[in-house]
Amino acid sequence: MGLAKKEENSEKYIPALEEKIIDLSLKLKSKSNELNTVVETNSKILGKLTHNLKNPVGVIFSFSEMMLEDLEDYSMEKLQKHIQIIKNSARFSLAFLDTVSKYTRVQSPNFALKTELSNYVELVKSLITEFNGIASEKNIGLDVDVPSNDIFLTLDRNEISQALSAVLNNAMRYSNENSTIKITVEELKNTVETTITDQGIGISETDLPHIFEEFYVVNTYSEDKQKCIGLGLAIAKKIVELHKGKIEVTSIFEKGSSFKIILPKK
């Protein structure tokens, strides 16, 4: 009788045990998929690092070697030209490494926002002030339309600034001289929408669905002949999504693009 009772009790626990095993298996599978994604992403980044840095590092080495071997025969003009080539290659390499570092940081499962209640209007105005100099150098006008009242949002100031900077940088890169970039901030019932519209080269229908993918570059070089990396918009999208927001884009090829950053008010 005692043995039968024990068997009866054991049978009661079997369904619960099976359920726990299934739940554990699903969690392990999920973690395995996450790990595979991380490994795949890291492999892709490593491949891109090798591909993108091989040429500029090679240029730095080659021109440095040439200068060391024939320095006495160098004219000042030739010396300045070769030093500028080395400087440009070094600048791109550092910018590439910095951008990749930012991308891997926000993609990390351990990354967490440091949010605080912030004046969003003040943040946008401050960012625009920083870009005034760049816009002036390229003869690009900034048409700014932001509310006169303060708008307070709970956000990570540094990260949102970085996201907005990435979109503004993108607009600057692909805008023609003597064009205008329009920046508007609009407060709605549940969201705050920031729209950045340029009169640049635009994005084709083929490229448009892919522009937020990592390392996706529509044009290898910007309008001012700066080599593009293809991570800025991917970083911006990730940061905005971490804030429970989203980025929308519309574009007309050879006419310009419009990016809308939508952030929740709560």
Secondary structure, 3 states (H helix, E strand, C coil): CHHHHHHHHHHHHHHHHHHHHHHHHHHHHHHHHHHHHHHHHHHHHHHHHHHHHHHHHHHHHHHHHHHHHHHHHCCHHHHHHHHHHHHHHHHHHHHHHHHHHHHHHHHCCCCCCCCEEEEHHHHHHHHHHHHHHHHHHCCCEEEEECCCCCCEEEECHHHHHHHHHHHHHHHHHCCCCCCEEEEEEEECCCEEEEEEECCCCCCCCCCHHHCCCCCCCCCCECCCCCECCCCHHHHHHHHHHHCCCEEEEEEECCCEEEEEEEEECC
